[in-house]
Protein backbone atom coordinates (compact mmCIF):
# COMPACT_ATOMS: atom_id res chain seq x y z
CA UNK A 1 0.00 0.00 0.00
CA UNK A 2 1.24 3.48 -0.80
CA UNK A 3 1.69 6.09 1.92
CA UNK A 4 -1.20 8.44 2.45
CA UNK A 5 -1.38 11.32 -0.03
CA UNK A 6 -0.79 13.79 2.82
CA UNK A 7 2.54 12.20 3.76
CA UNK A 8 3.68 11.90 0.13
CA UNK A 9 2.63 15.49 -0.66
CA UNK A 10 4.51 16.80 2.37
CA UNK A 11 7.71 15.20 1.17
CA UNK A 12 7.20 16.31 -2.43
CA UNK A 13 6.79 19.91 -1.23
CA UNK A 14 9.92 19.61 0.90
CA UNK A 15 11.93 18.31 -2.03
CA UNK A 16 10.68 21.03 -4.34
CA UNK A 17 11.32 23.76 -1.77
CA UNK A 18 15.03 22.98 -1.77
CA UNK A 19 15.36 23.66 -5.49
CA UNK A 20 15.17 27.07 -7.05
CA UNK A 21 13.00 28.15 -9.95
CA UNK A 22 13.61 30.84 -12.54
CA UNK A 23 10.82 32.98 -11.06
CA UNK A 24 11.69 32.85 -7.38
CA UNK A 25 14.77 31.23 -5.80
CA UNK A 26 14.12 29.32 -2.58
CA UNK A 27 15.49 31.05 0.50
CA UNK A 28 17.85 28.94 2.57
CA UNK A 29 16.01 29.84 5.77
CA UNK A 30 12.60 28.95 4.33
CA UNK A 31 13.98 25.71 2.91
CA UNK A 32 15.52 24.80 6.25
CA UNK A 33 12.29 25.50 8.11
CA UNK A 34 10.26 23.51 5.60
CA UNK A 35 12.68 20.61 5.77
CA UNK A 36 12.56 20.65 9.59
CA UNK A 37 8.76 20.68 9.46
CA UNK A 38 8.78 17.76 7.01
CA UNK A 39 11.13 15.74 9.21
CA UNK A 40 8.90 16.46 12.20
CA UNK A 41 5.87 15.24 10.22
CA UNK A 42 7.72 12.06 9.28
CA UNK A 43 8.76 11.48 12.90
CA UNK A 44 5.19 11.95 14.16
CA UNK A 45 3.73 9.64 11.52
CA UNK A 46 6.38 7.02 12.23
CA UNK A 47 5.76 7.15 15.96
CA UNK A 48 2.01 6.91 15.38
CA UNK A 49 2.70 3.81 13.29
CA UNK A 50 4.72 2.27 16.10
CA UNK A 51 8.29 3.13 15.07
CA UNK A 52 10.58 5.05 17.40
CA UNK A 53 12.64 7.91 16.00
CA UNK A 54 15.76 5.88 16.78
CA UNK A 55 14.43 2.90 14.82
CA UNK A 56 13.66 5.09 11.81
CA UNK A 57 17.14 6.64 11.92
CA UNK A 58 18.70 3.18 12.14
CA UNK A 59 16.67 2.02 9.14
CA UNK A 60 17.72 5.05 7.08
CA UNK A 61 21.36 4.59 8.11
CA UNK A 62 21.12 0.93 7.09
CA UNK A 63 20.11 1.95 3.58
CA UNK A 64 16.32 1.95 3.67
CA UNK A 65 15.09 4.67 1.32
CA UNK A 66 12.73 7.43 2.44
CA UNK A 67 10.14 5.98 0.05
CA UNK A 68 10.41 2.53 1.60
CA UNK A 69 10.19 4.04 5.09
CA UNK A 70 7.05 5.92 4.05
CA UNK A 71 5.59 2.69 2.68
CA UNK A 72 6.27 0.91 5.99
CA UNK A 73 4.75 3.77 7.99
CA UNK A 74 1.70 3.87 5.74
CA UNK A 75 1.21 0.14 5.89
CA UNK A 76 1.47 0.16 9.68
CA UNK A 77 -0.99 3.04 9.98
CA UNK A 78 -3.63 1.59 7.71
CA UNK A 79 -3.43 -2.14 8.44
CA UNK A 80 -4.21 -3.81 11.70
CA UNK A 81 -1.71 -6.32 12.97
CA UNK A 82 -3.11 -9.83 12.76
CA UNK A 83 -3.89 -11.48 16.03
CA UNK A 84 -2.17 -14.81 16.33
CA UNK A 85 -3.74 -17.46 18.42
CA UNK A 86 -2.17 -20.73 19.29
CA UNK A 87 -4.52 -23.66 18.79
CA UNK A 88 -4.82 -25.76 21.91
C-alpha positions as CSV (number, residue, x, y, z in Angstrom):
1,X,0.0,0.0,0.0
2,X,1.2,3.5,-0.8
3,X,1.7,6.1,1.9
4,X,-1.2,8.4,2.5
5,X,-1.4,11.3,0.0
6,X,-0.8,13.8,2.8
7,X,2.5,12.2,3.8
8,X,3.7,11.9,0.1
9,X,2.6,15.5,-0.7
10,X,4.5,16.8,2.4
11,X,7.7,15.2,1.2
12,X,7.2,16.3,-2.4
13,X,6.8,19.9,-1.2
14,X,9.9,19.6,0.9
15,X,11.9,18.3,-2.0
16,X,10.7,21.0,-4.3
17,X,11.3,23.8,-1.8
18,X,15.0,23.0,-1.8
19,X,15.4,23.7,-5.5
20,X,15.2,27.1,-7.1
21,X,13.0,28.2,-10.0
22,X,13.6,30.8,-12.5
23,X,10.8,33.0,-11.1
24,X,11.7,32.8,-7.4
25,X,14.8,31.2,-5.8
26,X,14.1,29.3,-2.6
27,X,15.5,31.1,0.5
28,X,17.9,28.9,2.6
29,X,16.0,29.8,5.8
30,X,12.6,28.9,4.3
31,X,14.0,25.7,2.9
32,X,15.5,24.8,6.3
33,X,12.3,25.5,8.1
34,X,10.3,23.5,5.6
35,X,12.7,20.6,5.8
36,X,12.6,20.7,9.6
37,X,8.8,20.7,9.5
38,X,8.8,17.8,7.0
39,X,11.1,15.7,9.2
40,X,8.9,16.5,12.2
41,X,5.9,15.2,10.2
42,X,7.7,12.1,9.3
43,X,8.8,11.5,12.9
44,X,5.2,11.9,14.2
45,X,3.7,9.6,11.5
46,X,6.4,7.0,12.2
47,X,5.8,7.1,16.0
48,X,2.0,6.9,15.4
49,X,2.7,3.8,13.3
50,X,4.7,2.3,16.1
51,X,8.3,3.1,15.1
52,X,10.6,5.1,17.4
53,X,12.6,7.9,16.0
54,X,15.8,5.9,16.8
55,X,14.4,2.9,14.8
56,X,13.7,5.1,11.8
57,X,17.1,6.6,11.9
58,X,18.7,3.2,12.1
59,X,16.7,2.0,9.1
60,X,17.7,5.0,7.1
61,X,21.4,4.6,8.1
62,X,21.1,0.9,7.1
63,X,20.1,2.0,3.6
64,X,16.3,1.9,3.7
65,X,15.1,4.7,1.3
66,X,12.7,7.4,2.4
67,X,10.1,6.0,0.1
68,X,10.4,2.5,1.6
69,X,10.2,4.0,5.1
70,X,7.0,5.9,4.0
71,X,5.6,2.7,2.7
72,X,6.3,0.9,6.0
73,X,4.7,3.8,8.0
74,X,1.7,3.9,5.7
75,X,1.2,0.1,5.9
76,X,1.5,0.2,9.7
77,X,-1.0,3.0,10.0
78,X,-3.6,1.6,7.7
79,X,-3.4,-2.1,8.4
80,X,-4.2,-3.8,11.7
81,X,-1.7,-6.3,13.0
82,X,-3.1,-9.8,12.8
83,X,-3.9,-11.5,16.0
84,X,-2.2,-14.8,16.3
85,X,-3.7,-17.5,18.4
86,X,-2.2,-20.7,19.3
87,X,-4.5,-23.7,18.8
88,X,-4.8,-25.8,21.9
